[in-house]
Structures are given as structure tokens and as C-alpha cells.
């Protein structure tokens, strides 16, 4: 046959082509008129079964299938690092430059930039003209990034005499050398004696492992700086590991979470999703109960960006499942119901804003919250569409053309103290000025005259008009039978209106239904409707009015309250309520009197939670301008202790108002930046975190660029996997290859944006200087997931051959296995367990077996007159995502059979805020024996012994816990109680590690050893004390335990000195109590 076949059948990503006799397994073909990339995965006579790596929608039988006579290969050369690829090594930026934001079918771009020139420097020590060279020899180097020198290698399989070696600037496809192969021939079909041109770039088939001289024993660890990894469950360079985590637990919020849209309205997340789920390309994953839609038209939301709240577009809506939510509540009563890994913005004692996963938060932490949104509303028209066709005017009534301030005020009075009956609108209030205003507005707006009546014990004004009733109902005012008190909310027409109109509504609503406290320093609004409370809360956000939300139960009924406290906030409220006759209403008269009394007020809500040490440092930087600050009204002794003072530091939190005055004298750009951003945000303390268990739907938006949006039960800033980032950042590998295999689009977007922000601790440069990312999201064709795995491992082997230690992070191999299952089903193969193909175990082992620490091909380097062979490694860590966290499912079980390290994530640890949430009872490392000699040489001979003692104590604790649950800890003998106490110290003071703390994020191996040593020394001293008759309670109260719990925050540099101090203090205290 010729080079071209025809499509015979199409079934999803699988295409069956006829007239393909002669085609080879894994040969790349171009499918259809658009030339979609595919790979042959089965041959049957003249039929070829092709998995297509692009969307097959629209393909038709009879379209051409063209052979390329080449396997699926990757381009290897300078330019791989700092790049983002899809699963078949197409640069995402190049695709965007060519076709825009959305990947089109059939688009073809070069993996390596053909236009960029690289400075090539020949390596005359290993290669020079006339010298014999072989595969793996170094021809020269290119400075690929600030931290990586790219070694240009002779391709494997080539051998011969170097005819020419050039120096200079070259593109990847320009010739840098010429080689005459020897009689044995060469790679790529080169015959013996043939002249071959060598370039900066070479190609390699992804399914074929790159060759090496010898695989070495895994006797050198890949250090990560994580205590539970390095000390308890280390992984070797060239080793394999797995991290499990469940599907369906993305960064999401509960269905009823209110979200503020760019048009000013507040909607529930579930409603927004339902309204938009068909507005774009919808993707559904039935295995993980997930679905999302990439929107044609973005949804406008508000988002925190560079410390300011701005309008942004959400381009994806998402729905999934979770079995646990956290309810986070703040001092001001704002509440969020979010999944454990949803991130919130926190502020540190040094006023740094950090994103922290919900499960890592604690009561007492401060969240960054929206203070004010600058909303540009538009005047709303009142069109005829508000009425149905059978509109009948049974009386003279005038309907305004626009929703103006007068109408908003009228609406506020009706919702506050009114009632909409079938034919009348009634307003109940004993304040004659309010009734008069209601009657005046009825006449001026609608031409209707109100009648004055007495309804039971309340004076009321009544307007008769079925047309007005219908209009108010259409605007969202509940009518008869709808229980207005519990179902009302701020109408959308108010939320969309300009501030001056919305302010009239707020003023009228408060005038009719608000309350001024006895001391006049507190305003209150109370409603039986939670939606009313929340919509007013979002409305107050537009005016920058800080307020608190509370609930109160009276006779079994819940009432929702809003409080505005403090002179500054009450003043903002008074000014926002732009009523033309405000001075006539009793409540506003009292507010005016309070604002004019000349007294100062302080509220504990609007504060800056910086530490006393932070303010003292800033004060010292200013040159200690005590007198100038005093003139500005800043009494420094309230916030920190100056030199020579004996009083305790920082008894008060500095208010925002005082902080801004403090910053006036500072030239510190960061301090001024914080002060300016406090016009947009404030800091709110977490008071309560509650776990909510049970399977629930959850929702999310994708907001490109900022990845957050204003939402919550009361306005908050909500974010749209830390262990993977920690491994990438701190592992002592020189090159990182991250493979996002079938991840959600929003999670992959976060990785693509977060990785460049991570700082490489070894060089101080961006982590991307030594990283490459391969992104294959769950909405891309499933076949490409398999390609991404092999693309990543081949790139890693290439850098290994240069002598680098490479770490691969594959997230997640479970999604790859799902792709295998789908393709296998379409091939109608006999299914194995849970529908996975019978060869699942083989494919997984083939992938992980390409890891290893090896002696590479090629000659070594000269070190002190002797040749040292080049050694490199590929370490593979795969994330496994078992549905429901079931470790017995096939992917996890087959993975555990081939990996040497298993870091078992434990949700119960995460629930207890213990991170990393790796179970010390379920995890294991098969490299302990091989690494023992290295660890003992690098630290101390008793390193392994210490580890075994700590593991034994933790296992003993697990056994004792069963007894404790039955009889309590107090019933245990003293030695066992001492064991429980030291096990707690090992868990909390050693294994627990804060990924967000500047010091504790990374722990050197020496520090790990010394921390473990001093904890075990405390245990030995405690056991001796117990033998001497000392009570366990006395041991639990030892002063030295505070130092032991804080030692993790002592920097690695100089830790030995602190270790020796703790040792001496502990010895002295034990001598004191025995």
C-alpha cells in the first residue's frame, strides 16, 4: 500500500483506519483533513487502531490517515527548561501566540524555538576535532538558564571520528559538529563511514528508555528538608515514591455560598453554576463526580489583585463532590463553608499576605477581608417588561421611567416596615415623620394618595393600587403569603444601582426598622431573613462600612442582626444614608448628636495585627521619632516597649487609623503599600473552625490571574498541593519535571502560575530556572494523558544523561490509568479489576522502572588526574488519587507493588491541623537499609537508632490509645503516661512542620538529627525521674518543654548552639526535680 489510509470507524479518541498494512506499532500518523496527531496502538490485518491526541469531533469516515514512519518522539535540546508544554510537547505559549487562548485542532508548533540562538562553547577536554567520540560524550555546553548548564551530548548509538566542532551562536537546528561514523554504523540509520551532522537538538522516542552504562544501588538520599520524609521515610535519588490523595476534594465552596457579581447583585454559587453550565464547553467526569464548563462569556466578579479589589472575569464554573467541609467564622461574624484545601488569604505578624489552606488555619489567625468595593452602578430603567400583558389600570397611577433615589427610599420603607397585600401597599410606623415621608413619596412617584388608618396598635398609611402591588412584586418585594419577614432581601434593582441610589434605600430601611443603642455608639438592624442580612452586608461593602453579623434565637426563631460600631463606621453609615430629609427622623437625629459630642471612640475590629517586634523594628528604622509620633497622636508605649522601659510590650493592637499616622513618618515602601491597601481590605480574626462531615456538592469559579473572588456568608475573599510544592522547592534535585496528568483546568492553572513564583532556595532565582512543566488537563483528550507521562520521563532521562539529579512529579497517575481504561474499553479488550485493562500493572511498572541512579553513557570528567564517570538520576514521585480515598483500588495497589516509598496522607491528621498529614503508621520506605550508611556518615552513627526509637514510641502510643479510650490516660502506669507524653512531643514538636513558616518550611538534616536527639534525651530523663518517684504531672509542667516546642523555629544555621543550651537547661531542671 502507499503512505495513506482511510478512516473506517471513529469512537471517541480511538480511530480505526483501513488500508494501513505495513504500519508499525506506536507509529505516529496524521488523522483527517486537519492532520490530527495520533499513535498506532493495535494492528489487525490492514486495520490500524489509532489513539488520537486531539479532539476527534467532526472527523468522518473516508478522511485520510497519513503515516509518518516515525514513533512518537520529543525534541531534546536547549529551551526545555522554563517552558510549559502540553502532553505531546507543544509549547503552550507558542500555541497561544499562534491561535489565541484556546487550543485549536491540528495546530502544529515546534517544541524548541527555531529562532533563538544559543551560545555554544565546545568542551575540548572530552571532544576535539579528530578525536573518537561515542554516544553520551559531551560536545560542549550552553547556558540554558541562570542555574543550569545544558550539556550537548553525542546521541546514543553514534560512534566515530569528530571531523569538525564549531564555536559560536547557533539555533537548535543548525550544525555544530560533523562526525564520520565508524564501521559499525550509527543511530538513525547512519551507515559505517557516513558523515553525520550534529546539532544542539536531538530527538528520542518517548516509549523507549534512554540507555546508560550501569544502574547503581539507591544508596544516596534525595533530601527534601521535610522531617517526616528525610528522617522517617527517606527516598533515594533514583528511587520511586507515591503520594495518595482522594478525588473530588478541590478548592471549592458550599452550594448556598453567596457570591458578589460585577453587576452588584449577590447570588448563590449553585444558582450561578446552573445558569451558566451550558454556556460553553462542558466536561463531565463520572468517576469523580466532577463537571465544569469553560465559558464562552466570562462571569464578572470582584477579586483581590495586588492588594486591591478589582473587577475580573471568571472563565470556568465547576461542580464536584466532597465528604468534608470546614466552616470558618470570624470575629465580625463572616462565615465561609469551604473544602479543606481551599486557600484563604492570611496576614502574618510581619504584615505579609499569604495564602493558606483552610485545614492549616487556626483560631486566632487573621484573614484579609474586603473593606470596600468601588462599584460603578448604572441608573436602572423601569420598562414595560415588568408587567404582564393583561395589565389593567384600575386607577390613575404613574410609573416612573427610572429607578431613582426617591423610588429606592420608598422601597426601603416598604421592606423595612411595610406590607404588600393583594390590592394595597401598607406602611406601619408610629413615627409621624416616617409616615409622612411614605405618603409624600407615594404621591410624587406614583400620583397615589395614601389613607391614614390605625392597624391594631400601630398607625399606618395605606395606598390602594393593584398596579403598584404588581410592580413591587416584580421588583422582588414579597407579597401576601410569602412571609416577608423571613424571605425578603435587598432587591436586585437596588444592588445594580449607583451608590447614591443604594444609599437612599439603606437610609430608609434603617429609619423604619433600625435601632440606635442606648449609648448611641452602636447601630443595629435585625431581620428574620438571612438573605436580607447578607444582602445588606454586601451593600454596606460598597460604602466601606465595617460591620458585624450576629444571630439570636428568640422563642425558637432565629433572628439575623447587623451591628455598626465605633464613631468612624457610624459616620460612614450616616453619610451613606443620603436621605434628603434625614434630619427629620428621630434615629438620625440621635446619630448626629453622637457624632458631634467630641468624644473619641475605639473599636477592636479595625486593627492591624502586627507584632510588637514588627512595630519596634519599623520605629527603629524611622530613627525613633518619638516626639513627631506623639504630635500625630501615636503613643508608642501602647504598642511596644522602648529601650529602658520595663513594662510588657504591645498591650494594645494598633488601629488602622493610628497605623496610617505611624506610616506617615516611614520611608519603608512596604509599610506604605500596606497602609494604602487598607483602604480596600481589613484584617479579621478567626474565632471558630468547625468540621462538617457528609457527602455534599461543592462549587468553584476559575478567575485567571488572581484566582480569588468576593463571596461568603458576609463578604470574604475566597481562593479558587502543598506537599508537591515543598518537594519541588526543597528537594536537592537539580532539575524538576512536573507532569500534570488529567488534572482539573483550574488546578493546573494554579500550578502554572504558582511555580514561577516559587523561589529556588539553593540559587535565589525562580524555581522555573531549573524546571519544566507538562500540562494535560482533564478536558483534553484522554489519550494525551499517556503521552504526557512518557514525554516527562524522556525529558528527565535526557537531563540525567548530562549528570544531573532529576525529580519527576506526576500528578496524577490515577488519571492516566483512567485514560488507559477508556482506550481499553473502546478497543473492546477483556477488562480486568474495576474495568482497568489487564496490563495496567505492566504499564505502571514500565513507567516507574525508568527511574534510577545510573552511570551515564560517555566518557567521564578528569578530577585530580583521574577520570570520574558521570552519574545522574531520575527520581519519580507519583500522586495517586483513589476515589473516596480507597487504597485497595487497583491503581493504588499496583503502584504500591513497584514503588519504594509510600507517603500515606491521613485525613484525620489534616482534620487535627497536623501537617504534613503523612501517617507514620501507614507510610513506609524500602530504602532505609540502603541509605543507612549514608545517613550515619552524614550525621552521626546513632541516626538510624534514634529513628527506630521514635518509631517504636509512636507505635507504642497507638497501642496505648486503645486502653486510654476505655479507662482514660490517668489510669495508666507512670511509665506509660511518660511514653504518651514523649510520643505527643515527637508528633507535635518534630513531625509537624509548617510549610508557610519562613524557618520551619525547611529543616536541614543536622537540625533534624539534633531535634530528635534532644527529645529522646528528655524521654530518658523523664523515665529516670519516674523511677525516682517524680509525678508525671510535674514532668508535663517542666519549663524546658516550651523550649523544645519552639526549637523548630530556630534557623538551621547556629542551631547546634541552641541545641547545647537546651541540653544544659534540661539537665539542670531534671537535677532540680529529682
Buried (B, 14 or more C-beta within 10 A) or exposed (E): EEEBBEBBEBEBBBBBBBBBEBBEEBBBBBBBEBBBBBBBBBBEEBBBBBBBBBBBEEBEEEBBBBBEEEBBBBBBBBBBBBBBBBBBBBBBEBBBEBBEEEBEBBBEBBBBBEEEEBEBBBBEEBBEBEEEBBBBBBBBBBBBBBBBEBBBBBBBBBBBBBBBBBEEEBBBEBEBBBBBBBEEBBBEEBEEEEEBEBBBBBBBBBBBBBBBBEEBEBBBBBBBBBBBBBBBBBBBBBBBBBBBBBBBBBBBBBBBBBBBBBBBBBBBBBBBBBEBBEBBEEBEBEBBBBBBBBBEEBBBBBBBBEBEBBBBBBBBBBBBBBBBBBBBBBBBBBBBBBBBBBBBBBBBEEBEBEBBBBBBBEEEBBBBBBBBBBBEBEEBEBEEEBBEEEEEEEEEBEBBEEBBBBBBBBBBBBBBBBBBEEBBBBBBBEBEBBBBBBBBBBBEBBEBEBEEEEEEEEBBBBBBBBBBBBBBBBBBBBBBEEEBBBEBBBBBBBBBBBBEBBBBBBBBBBBBBBBBEEEBBBBBBBBBBBBBBBBBBBBBBBBBBBBBBBEEEEEEEEBBBBBBBBBBBBBBBBEBBBBEBBEBBEBBBBBEEBBEEEEEBBBEBBBBBBBBEBBBBBBEEBEBBBEEBEEBEBEBBEBBBBEEEEEEBBEBBBBBBBBBBBBEBBEBEEBBEBBEBBBBBBBBBBEEBEEEEEEBBBBBBBBBEBBBBBBBBBBBBBBBBBBBBBBBBBBBBBBBBBBBBBBBBBBBBBBBEBBBEBEBEEBEEBBBBBBBBBBBBBBBBBBBBBBBBBBBBBBBBBBBBBBBBBBBBBBBBBBBBBBBBBBBBBBEBEEBEEEBBEEBBEBBBBBBEBBBBBBBBBBBBEEEEEEEBBBBBBBBBBBBBBBEBEBEBBBBBBBBEBBBBBBBBBBEBBBBEBBBBBBBEEBBBBBBEBBBEBBBEBBBEBBBEBBEBBBEBBEBBEEBEEEBEEEEBEEBEBEBBBBBBBBEBBBEBBBBBBBBEEBBBBBBBBBBBBBBBBBBBBBEBBBEBBEEEBEBEEBEEBEBBEBBEEBBEBEBEEBEEBBEEBBEBBEEBBEEBE
